[in-house]
Amino acid sequence: MKQAIVARTDIGMGTGKLAAQVAHASLSAYENAGPDAQREWKSGGQKKIVLKASGESEVFDLAEQARREGLPHAVIRDAGHTQLDPGTVTALAVGPANDAMVDKVTGDLSLF
């Protein structure tokens, strides 16, 4: 079991903003998973990987792939209180789910 968090590289998020958006994505997708997946992922160490997305359209394409595969996922939009305009899409989390299923959606992306 793992979770992949995909963060945009094209919007100039600072390190702290990036960390916050990755955390929002991880928690939101976890909350969208079923109790069995939540339990298995938590008991297995909550494996995560952070990957790069080149832009908003890539985030939405990946989210659609995750939806078609039946994977828990979450697209994150910034509230606009600091660095970004309100509603800016910043990140996507896919999983927690079986490693191979997450890789089916995110396996071609580069590490952040």
C-alpha positions in Angstrom: 0.0 0.0 0.0 1.2 3.5 -0.8 0.1 7.0 -1.6 1.5 9.2 -4.4 1.3 12.9 -4.0 1.7 14.9 -7.2 2.7 18.6 -6.8 2.8 21.2 -9.5 6.2 22.6 -10.5 5.0 25.5 -12.6 3.5 27.8 -10.0 6.5 28.7 -7.9 5.4 27.4 -4.5 7.9 28.0 -1.7 9.1 25.1 0.3 6.7 25.7 3.1 3.7 26.2 0.8 4.7 23.0 -1.0 4.9 21.0 2.2 1.5 22.3 3.3 -0.2 21.4 0.0 1.3 17.9 0.0 0.0 17.4 3.5 -3.5 18.7 2.5 -3.5 16.3 -0.4 -2.3 13.3 1.6 -4.9 13.8 4.4 -7.7 14.5 1.9 -7.1 11.4 -0.1 -6.7 9.3 3.0 -10.1 10.5 4.2 -11.6 9.4 0.8 -10.3 5.9 1.2 -12.4 3.1 2.7 -11.7 1.9 6.3 -9.9 -1.2 5.2 -7.5 0.7 3.0 -7.0 3.3 5.7 -6.2 0.6 8.3 -3.9 -1.4 6.0 -1.9 1.7 4.9 -1.6 3.0 8.5 -0.4 -0.4 9.8 2.1 -0.7 6.9 3.9 2.6 7.7 1.9 5.0 5.6 4.3 4.8 2.6 4.2 8.0 0.5 6.0 9.3 -2.6 6.0 12.9 -3.9 6.1 13.4 -7.6 6.2 16.3 -10.1 3.4 17.5 -12.3 4.1 20.1 -15.0 0.7 21.9 -14.7 -2.9 21.9 -13.9 -4.0 19.9 -16.9 -1.7 17.1 -15.9 -3.1 17.1 -12.4 -6.7 16.8 -13.8 -5.7 14.1 -16.3 -4.1 12.0 -13.4 -7.2 12.6 -11.2 -9.4 11.3 -14.0 -7.2 8.2 -14.4 -7.4 7.6 -10.6 -11.2 8.0 -10.7 -11.5 5.5 -13.6 -9.4 3.0 -11.6 -11.6 3.5 -8.6 -8.7 4.8 -6.5 -9.1 7.3 -3.6 -7.7 10.6 -4.6 -8.0 14.3 -3.9 -7.3 17.4 -6.0 -6.2 20.4 -3.8 -7.0 24.0 -4.5 -5.3 26.7 -2.5 -7.3 29.1 -0.4 -5.3 32.1 -1.6 -4.2 33.4 1.8 -0.5 33.6 1.1 1.4 32.9 -2.2 -1.2 31.8 -4.7 -4.5 33.1 -6.0 -7.6 31.5 -4.5 -8.6 28.3 -6.2 -5.2 27.6 -7.7 -4.8 23.8 -8.2 -1.6 22.8 -6.3 -1.5 19.1 -5.8 -3.2 15.7 -6.2 -2.9 12.6 -4.0 -3.6 9.1 -5.3 -4.2 6.4 -2.7 -3.7 4.9 -0.3 -4.1 1.8 -2.4 -2.1 -1.2 -3.7 1.3 -0.1 -5.0 0.7 -1.4 -8.5 -2.6 0.4 -8.8 -1.1 3.7 -7.7 1.8 3.1 -10.1 -0.6 2.5 -12.9 -1.7 6.2 -12.6 1.5 7.9 -11.4 4.3 5.5 -12.4 5.6 7.6 -15.3 6.2 10.8 -13.2 9.5 12.0 -11.8 10.4 12.3 -8.1 10.0 15.8 -6.6 
